[in-house]
Amino acid sequence: MRRRNASNPDLPSPPDLPSFTVAADVETSERPARSGRSHHPSHHGEDNRHGAKRSERDHDGERHDATGLLRHDAPLDEASIDADAARVVQRLERAGFQAYLVGGCVRDLLLGGRPKDFDVATSARPDDVRSLFRNCRIIGRRFRLAHVLFGGGKVVEVATFRRNPTSLSGDGDAEDLDDDLLIRSDNVFGEAHEDALRRDFTINALFYDLDRRQVLDWCGGMPDIQAKTIRTIGEPAVRFREDPVRILRAIKFAARLDLGIDPAVYDAMVGSRFELARAARPRIFEEILRLMRMGSSHRSMWLMWEMGAMAVLMPELSAFLDDDEATAGGSFRFFKKMRLIDERTRAGGALDDIVLMTALFYDPLEEAAQGMRDLVSAVNDFLEPVIDRIAMPRRIADAIRRIVVMVPRIIAGRSGRFTRTELFLPALEVAELVLASRGESTSALEVLRREAMPTSATREPRRTSSFPRQRGVRR
């Protein structure tokens, strides 16, 4: 694979890390036991579960004993912790269950960022959670999760501890590459340390104990937070073959959080990239959108291109970027457009999904339609395999078809009847990105924007995703 220059002076400087100390051992018996907390409910029936809850309240000091746990004293800024999520954890603990903040929120707080979601992992079963919270609903058929609902549309997701349903537990042998490792069922309850071990990357497997103000680390995530490095839990090739979407998640975390990728992990990403063709297509589409929404599309798309994932999922775009000579600097224009998207996202929030996907494919679409008498047919021929490969929703594909026809007319000053359509403003945004990526003035488009948008109108903040949250997937 051809290597490209990875330098990018526009990437943000690394965030400052909070200070923390690492416990020398896993002994916790010196800490006074508190009543009202349990080790973990048993997962072998209702009677055993409630009996275990009662008997273990007096053995808090032995919690997670002999599980390889390291406790890190890392008091996070309480003002940065969502108060509703903290209340969920505290009520579960008072009821005798284990409960921790987990995953992305712990990772982001340790890296000095602002978490998008606060998720909770607990020993309580979904029905136990529902019995404790009137504002709770149970969702999911494959694996049930509890959503605790708060004002303003806020959702705190509460998941029961799970374990890896395979016998690999992250330490499988990747030598037999003919084995089908793809996880098709993940519906097995477990314990806290098993839940940590089944996660994808060490930095996502950290649990935060609100009461003790400690980070619980079974997988070596804290040293990787400190080193700002992405490593898988267990053998990288096995982890990516179990769930190929983890390749895109690694790219997302590296780009959004400005993290390095461990060399063995990167090599496994390259070697496993063709497995992406076997992944669930709606998940692929959603992950591509997440790469574009977070203000890090420049680095995300560069990493996808560099390590070959783009050639698997979006070969039309990859081929366009590969042939820089034939496209007269097309890769430069494309990555400049990605940088402009990032600047706008950081300034005003994520752009509309239609704008993002049209901007992503605009350059190869324009090339494919060049010189064609039937522009609509050329665009359709380009988009149909893309729709099938990444499960692009028809509403977005239809909007792209119309906008690609509108943008050249807008740039040429011949908007005409398009100004009265609902897609005119998204098309105007795409046209601005196209002109700016070419180094051309966008002042004429500003006039069109003012004419098309009432002076009193303000851009409404949009949700991070216009799609349902992926159930059970840790961000």
PyMOL commands that set and color helices and strands:
alter all, ss='L'
color gray80, all
select helices_A, chain A and resi 46-56+60-62+78-80+83-94+104-110+126-132+151-153+192-197+202-204+221-227+236-242+245-257+263-271+273-278+281-293+297-307+309-313+315-322+330-348+353-369+375-390+394-411+416-420+424-437+443-452
alter helices_A, ss='H'
color red, helices_A
select strands_A, chain A and resi 21-22+70-73+99-102+119-122+136-139+145-149+155-160+207-209+214-217+229-230+260-261
alter strands_A, ss='S'
color yellow, strands_A
deselect
rebuild
show_as cartoon
